[in-house]
Amino acid sequence: MNWGSAAEFFAMGGHGFYVWGSFGACVLFMIAEPILASGRQKGILRTLRRERIAEDLEKDTK
Amino acid sequence: MSNRIINWFKFASPQSFYPLAGKMIPWFWALAVAFGIAGLWISFFVAPTDAQQGEGYRIIFVHVPASWMSMFIYLIMAAWAGLGLALKTRLSGMMAQALAPTGALMALLSLWTGALWGKPMWGTWWVWDARLTSELILFFLYIGFIALQAAIDDPRRADKAGAILALVGVVNIPIIYFSVKWWNTLHQGASVSLTKSPSMAQTMLWGMLIMALAFWMYSIAVALMRVRAIILERESHSDWVKELREVKS
């Protein structure tokens, strides 16, 4: 174990800003990207469902 | 044997790849999270303090995997693009398109973590040396690929134009990789030579490899998520998409 206390852990021997800036950016982007990808999937599914409903309505009125 | 060959061709069609990708995604997420937790544990609690760089060197555990992935994803993307150009398979272009944003993200993370590592160790965020500049060019190649494809309405022509750009850009990958050997740069050579004691190099190497596996699994998972959306977008007027359970309900 490298760390005596939580404060020491977060300080990273004076390099806290750089270490947490790096790991933080990675975690942040790697959470954001799948959210965006799943949003894209939901978006196209919503469009497809809407198109399907429109087609069904068209059939009914004929 | 012949069965196996037929199966591969079967999965090369978007229609059969779409459900297969859906089944694979949770497994790759599980692996990504498992390797990620193990890698972070090694990064912060197993790997000891570096004799020269103190705790700042721990950036290596995200910097190296991100850099590796940025180069590797580019090669895979170019391979899919080239395959699409040669065989005119529909799925290839979609794969290349799905990989580009993840590759761009990896290049960005590589540059970002590199800057945050360079500032305390070299005293500067950025230098125009061979390694850093060629990685920046890789990032621009990804952005160029995405922009070029977005600018062309017809997906098949977009794939073709993107494939040519991707294939020409492959020349940059060996330049990045060998830049630290070919030119005198501020960037260090092999990452493992950082340390003196062999036992430390061992834990560092393991940490890096496990983190690289986590990044790898993550990239596959998120690219599969994106390719599923792209398949639906491009095949939206085909009958199989209209018959999908998630569209019908």
Interface residues (C-beta under 8 A of the other chain):
Chain A: M1 N2 W3 F9 M12 G13 G14 H15 F17 Y18 V19 G21 S22 F23 A25 C26 F29 M30 E33 P34 A37 S38 R40 Q41 G43 I44 L45 T47 L48 R49 E51 R52
Chain B: L40 S43 F44 F45 P48 T49 G54 E55 G56 R58 I59 V62 H63 A66 P101 T102 L105 L108 L109 W112 T113 L116 W117 K119 P120 Y218 A221 V222 M225 R226 R228 A229 L232 E233 S236 V241 K242 L244 E246 V247 K248 S249
